[in-house]
């Protein structure tokens, strides 16, 4: 997991077509604005059942 620190108004870009903006920080809550193409599914975790959750990508093998 990548952990990033951002301030109000700052953005995080994922690929070329997804942008996450910190739009509000208040009393321990962070509000995010997400810009993405309509074909990209975006779900809140609490609304998914275990069967619906997308599987995380497999980590590439590291040769030693």
Protein Blocks (a to p, Z undefined) as FASTA:
>chain_A
ZZddddehiacdehjkbccddfbdcehiacddddddfklccddfklpcfklpccdddddd
ddZZ
